Every structure is written in structure tokens, then in C-alpha cells.
Amino acid sequence: MSNGVPGASGVVELARVVRSGFVESRHFGMAVALDPEGQEIFAVGDVGGVILPRSTAKPLQAVGCLVAGAVLDGEETAIAAGSHTGEDRHVALVDRILRAAGLHWDALGCPVDRPEDEATRFRLIAVGIGPERVRMNCSGKHAAMLKATVARGEDPAGYLEPEAGVQRAIAVEVERLTGATTGVVTVDGCGAPLLGVPLSGLARAFSRLALAAAGTADNHVAQAMRQHPELVGGKGHQNTEVMQLLPGVIAKGGAEGVIAMAAPDGHAVAVKVIDGNPRATTALALTLLEKCGVDVTPAEDLRQLQVLGGGRPVGQIVPTI
């Protein structure tokens, strides 16, 4: 297993951007598909190399929050496992988690941000409301971490410290689910600790969530995502659309070109685009699921990535795996 960004020998072409028949750009990276027993069906690039999963780790972190003591219903778990788009419903759920812990928005340690949802963003701008922590896409995860911290009787002001009880619990669960201990610990864009994992381990974690037995924290997270995909992302969000179009599949993308998906039968896939551009990741993950024998035709539109010229289609972004 390598430690750090794979070199040129560790990546392969995953997709190419074709404009009017001309190959304009290429995306390189790693991709892996596993069967329900965790064996590789397909792998290209250094899939054992350590990557930073970014927000793709949120379902794993949500498991850690539950294990650490956070009591969350299905909706609250889905918002904790997701990267929401800042709609009012999302904010209400984050607020509900915080208030149940005796906290308010100012307890959140994530940065301020405007909502990703365009209609909500423009509405707030029109009435003079600026960026807020609660609208940041990671606020659900942070609220769950805070609720676990309060449940443990610890000071919420220190919940983002790597030695905080909730962060130690998350680390244990991430290592259990991925089957790997890399020793790579950094800070995510939202300010929370982030563990490096092998790409193959990330796929393995999603497989384990998909197959988890009823009554476990793993199953609670998977079921929450399946039942409330609109909370894992939001209107028009590709993670949400994948889960709505393919019931039973769990899907979560992250920054810097990372994504993982798992089918109900435990087949799982993961992708890391090394240049960090996410525009092809959903199409790539769906292509990998198809290699596993999963029927992804209801989500075919998400694989048709058009290249525009003057507002009309002149090409496509084509997976090459």
C-alpha cells in the first residue's frame, strides 16, 4: 500500500472529454469494483494506494457518531451521512439535532457558506442573509458529532479535536469498515479530522454498509440513505438522483473526484479521479456497477455527459474504463 498521491504508474485513463470528435481532455485515476465477499471484480490503477475520501467518508463517520452515543432517527442520520444542499428542510433537521443536544447553530465548527441549492441561495441573498454555518453542506455531520459529544458528557467546544471521544470512535469504525489502518490523518475542508484510506477499502466499507444486519449502526445508516436520498444531497444532486433512480443503492461522492456506491446485494465500487475534477465520477461509478451485473439503465441519463458548444451538444464525456 502506498502512502500519498499515487505516481504516474498508479493511475490510468478513466474518461475523456470529446468535443466535435476531438479529444480535448482526459481524466486519470483509479477505480475498483468488489463482489459481496470483498474480492476484486475489476480494478485499474493503484487501488490499494491511500486516498483522502473527503465527503465520501460521511456515511462511515455517521456510523461512528451513532456508536459514540448520538441517538438519531432516519432523517437525522441521512443528513449526517450526506452533503446537503442547504435547503430549508436540511437546515431544520440540523437545527433539530442541535436543539436535542441543547445546542444552537453557533456550536457548529464548520465554515460559513451559502447553500448549494440555487433557488435557496438567491432567495437568501435577496433578503440580505449572508453565508451561515448551518447552510454549509457538512453541517449535518457536524451536528451529529456534537450530539455524540454531548451524550458522552464531553465539552462540545473540543469536538473537532482528533482526541475527542467522537473522533476516536469514528476512527475505529472507519478502520473496521475499510479493513485498513493507514495512519494518515489530516483535516477535511469542513475542519473535521479525516482519515486516509485505500480506495479498495472505501469500496469494501460501502459493501459492508449495504449488507449490514438489521439493528446495527451500519444498517441504520444504509437504510437512512436509502429511505431519504433527498437529505443525502438535495434537489438535482447526483447522489440523490442515483438513489432515487436505483432504489436500494447507496451512493456518496466527495470533493477532489472521489465517489463510492454499493448495490443492495453488496457489490460495491469506488473511484478517485486524480486531478480532482468530479464531473465524470457518477458516470464512472455507474459504469462500474454495470460491470458488477447491476441494472443501471434507469440512471442512464446520468451517464450521458454532454459537452456543449454555443449551448448545444457537440460531444460527450466518455468513460474509458
C-alpha positions in Angstrom: 0.0 0.0 0.0 1.4 3.4 -1.0 1.2 6.5 1.2 0.2 9.6 -0.6 -0.8 10.6 -4.1 -0.1 7.7 -6.5 2.5 8.5 -9.1 2.0 8.3 -12.8 2.4 4.5 -12.7 -0.5 4.3 -10.3 -3.2 5.9 -12.4 -4.9 5.1 -15.7 -7.2 6.9 -18.0 -10.8 6.7 -16.7 -12.6 9.2 -19.0 -12.0 11.5 -21.9 -13.7 14.7 -23.0 -14.6 14.6 -26.7 -15.6 17.8 -28.5 -16.7 17.5 -32.1 -14.7 14.3 -32.4 -11.5 15.8 -30.9 -10.2 14.5 -27.6 -9.9 17.8 -25.6 -9.1 16.5 -22.1 -8.5 13.2 -20.2 -9.2 12.3 -16.6 -6.9 9.8 -15.0 -7.2 8.0 -11.7 -8.0 4.7 -10.0 -11.2 2.6 -10.0 -12.3 -0.6 -8.3 -15.3 -2.9 -8.2 -15.8 -5.6 -5.5 -18.1 -8.6 -5.1 -20.1 -9.1 -1.9 -17.2 -11.1 -0.4 -14.8 -8.2 -1.0 -12.9 -9.7 -3.9 -11.9 -7.5 -6.8 -14.0 -7.9 -10.0 -12.4 -5.1 -11.7 -9.5 -2.8 -10.8 -7.4 -0.2 -12.6 -4.7 1.9 -11.1 -3.2 1.7 -7.6 -6.5 0.8 -5.8 -4.5 -0.2 -2.7 -3.0 3.3 -2.5 -4.1 5.7 0.2 -6.6 8.4 -0.9 -8.4 11.0 1.1 -12.1 10.1 0.8 -13.4 13.6 1.7 -17.2 13.6 2.0 -17.5 10.0 0.7 -16.5 9.1 4.2 -19.6 10.7 5.7 -21.6 7.5 5.9 -18.7 5.9 7.8 -18.4 8.9 10.1 -22.2 8.8 10.7 -21.7 5.2 11.9 -19.0 6.4 14.3 -21.4 9.1 15.6 -24.0 6.5 16.4 -21.6 4.2 18.1 -20.2 7.2 20.1 -23.7 7.9 21.6 -25.6 10.1 19.2 -29.3 9.0 19.0 -30.5 9.9 15.5 -33.7 9.0 13.7 -33.7 8.1 10.0 -33.9 11.6 8.7 -31.3 12.9 11.1 -29.0 10.0 10.1 -29.4 10.7 6.4 -28.5 14.4 6.9 -25.5 13.4 9.0 -24.3 10.9 6.2 -24.8 13.4 3.4 -23.6 16.6 1.8 -26.9 18.6 1.8 -27.6 21.5 -0.5 -28.6 23.9 2.2 -32.4 23.9 1.6 -34.7 25.0 4.4 -35.6 21.4 5.2 -32.0 20.5 5.6 -31.4 23.4 8.0 -34.5 22.4 10.0 -33.0 18.9 10.5 -29.6 20.2 11.5 -31.4 22.5 13.9 -33.4 19.6 15.4 -30.2 17.6 16.0 -28.5 20.5 17.7 -31.5 21.5 19.9 -31.9 17.9 21.1 -28.3 18.3 22.4 -29.1 21.6 24.0 -27.0 23.5 21.4 -27.6 26.1 18.7 -26.0 26.9 15.3 -23.1 28.7 16.9 -21.8 25.4 18.2 -21.0 24.2 14.7 -17.4 24.2 13.8 -17.7 24.1 10.0 -17.1 27.2 7.9 -19.8 29.6 6.9 -21.2 29.0 3.4 -24.1 29.8 1.1 -26.5 27.0 0.2 -25.6 25.0 -2.9 -29.3 24.9 -3.9 -29.6 27.8 -6.3 -33.2 28.8 -5.5 -32.4 28.9 -1.8 -29.2 30.8 -2.3 -30.8 33.5 -4.5 -33.7 33.9 -2.1 -31.4 34.4 0.9 -29.2 36.9 -1.0 -32.3 38.8 -2.0 -33.3 39.3 1.7 -29.8 40.1 2.8 -28.9 36.9 4.6 -25.2 36.1 4.2 -23.3 32.8 4.5 -24.1 30.7 7.5 -22.5 27.7 9.1 -25.8 25.8 9.1 -26.1 26.1 5.3 -22.7 24.6 4.8 -23.0 21.1 3.2 -21.2 19.4 6.2 -23.4 20.9 8.9 -25.4 17.7 9.3 -22.2 15.7 10.0 -21.0 18.3 12.5 -24.4 18.3 14.3 -24.2 14.6 14.7 -20.7 14.8 16.1 -21.8 17.5 18.5 -24.8 15.4 19.7 -22.5 12.4 20.3 -20.1 14.6 22.2 -22.8 15.9 24.5 -24.1 12.4 25.0 -20.7 11.4 26.2 -20.6 14.2 28.7 -17.7 15.9 26.9 -17.1 19.6 26.1 -18.7 20.4 22.7 -16.1 23.1 22.2 -13.5 20.4 21.6 -15.5 18.0 19.4 -13.2 18.5 16.3 -10.0 17.6 18.2 -8.6 14.2 17.0 -8.6 13.0 20.6 -12.2 13.9 21.2 -14.3 10.8 22.1 -16.5 11.0 19.0 -13.4 11.4 16.7 -11.8 8.3 18.3 -15.0 6.4 17.8 -15.2 7.4 14.2 -11.6 6.4 13.6 -12.3 2.9 15.0 -15.4 2.5 12.8 -13.6 3.8 9.7 -10.8 1.3 10.2 -13.3 -1.5 10.9 -15.4 -0.8 7.8 -12.5 -0.3 5.4 -10.4 -3.1 6.9 -7.4 -0.8 6.9 -5.3 1.3 9.2 -3.1 3.7 7.2 -2.0 6.2 9.9 -2.9 9.1 7.5 -4.8 11.7 9.4 -5.5 15.2 8.1 -8.1 17.9 8.3 -11.1 18.0 5.9 -12.3 21.2 4.2 -15.0 21.4 6.9 -12.5 21.3 9.7 -13.2 17.7 10.9 -10.5 15.1 11.2 -10.2 13.0 8.0 -8.6 9.6 7.7 -6.8 8.4 4.6 -8.0 5.0 3.3 -7.2 2.7 0.4 -9.6 3.1 -2.5 -10.4 -0.6 -2.3 -11.1 -0.2 1.4 -13.6 2.6 0.7 -15.5 0.2 -1.6 -15.3 -2.5 1.0 -16.8 -0.2 3.6 -19.8 0.6 1.3 -20.3 -3.1 0.7 -20.4 -3.7 4.4 -22.9 -0.9 4.9 -25.1 -2.4 2.2 -25.1 -5.9 3.7 -25.3 -4.9 7.3 -27.7 -6.7 9.6 -30.8 -5.0 10.9 -30.3 -3.4 14.3 -26.7 -2.4 13.7 -25.4 1.1 13.3 -24.2 0.2 9.8 -27.6 -0.9 8.7 -29.2 2.2 10.3 -27.0 4.5 8.1 -27.6 2.5 5.0 -31.4 2.4 5.5 -31.5 6.1 6.2 -29.7 6.9 3.0 -32.0 4.6 1.0 -35.2 6.0 2.6 -34.2 9.6 2.5 -32.0 10.2 -0.5 -33.2 13.8 -0.8 -31.4 14.5 2.5 -28.1 13.0 1.4 -27.9 15.6 -1.3 -30.8 17.6 -2.4 -32.9 18.7 -5.4 -30.9 17.9 -8.6 -27.9 16.5 -6.7 -26.5 13.4 -8.4 -26.1 11.3 -5.2 -29.8 11.9 -4.6 -30.8 11.1 -8.2 -28.8 7.9 -8.3 -30.5 6.6 -5.1 -33.9 7.7 -6.3 -33.5 6.1 -9.7 -31.8 2.9 -8.4 -33.7 2.0 -5.1 -31.6 0.2 -2.6 -28.3 1.5 -4.0 -26.3 3.8 -1.6 -24.2 6.5 -3.2 -21.9 9.2 -1.8 -19.4 11.4 -3.6 -16.8 13.7 -2.1 -14.5 16.5 -3.1 -11.5 16.0 -5.3 -13.0 13.4 -7.5 -14.0 10.7 -5.1 -17.2 8.6 -5.1 -18.4 5.2 -3.8 -21.6 3.2 -4.5 -22.9 -0.1 -3.3 -25.8 -2.2 -4.6 -28.2 -4.0 -2.2 -26.5 -7.3 -2.8 -23.2 -6.0 -1.6 -21.4 -5.3 -4.9 -19.5 -2.1 -4.4 -17.4 0.4 -6.4 -15.1 3.3 -5.7 -13.4 5.9 -7.9 -10.7 8.5 -7.4 -10.0 11.0 -10.3 -6.5 12.2 -9.6 -7.0 15.7 -11.0 -9.8 16.2 -8.5 -12.5 17.0 -11.1 -15.8 15.3 -10.2 -17.6 15.8 -13.5 -17.2 12.1 -14.6 -17.4 10.4 -11.2 -21.1 9.5 -11.2 -20.9 8.1 -14.7 -17.8 6.1 -13.9 -19.3 4.6 -10.7 -22.5 3.6 -12.6 -20.3 2.0 -15.3 -18.5 0.0 -12.7 -21.8 -1.1 -11.1 -22.9 -2.3 -14.5 -19.7 -4.4 -14.7 -20.9 -6.0 -11.5 -24.1 -7.0 -13.1 -26.3 -4.3 -11.6 -29.0 -2.9 -13.9 -28.3 0.8 -14.0 -30.5 1.6 -17.1 -32.9 3.7 -15.0 -30.0 6.1 -14.3 -28.7 6.1 -17.9 -29.2 9.8 -18.3 -26.6 10.3 -15.6 -24.1 8.6 -17.8 -24.8 10.8 -20.8 -22.5 13.7 -20.0 -22.8 16.2 -22.8 -20.1 18.7 -24.0 -21.8 21.9 -25.1 -20.8 24.4 -27.8 -22.9 27.5 -28.1 -25.5 25.9 -25.8 -26.0 22.8 -27.9 -24.4 19.3 -27.6 -21.2 18.9 -29.6 -19.7 16.0 -27.8 -19.6 13.8 -24.7 -17.5 12.9 -21.6 -16.9 9.2 -22.2 -15.9 6.7 -19.5 -13.0 4.6 -20.9 -12.6 2.0 -18.2 
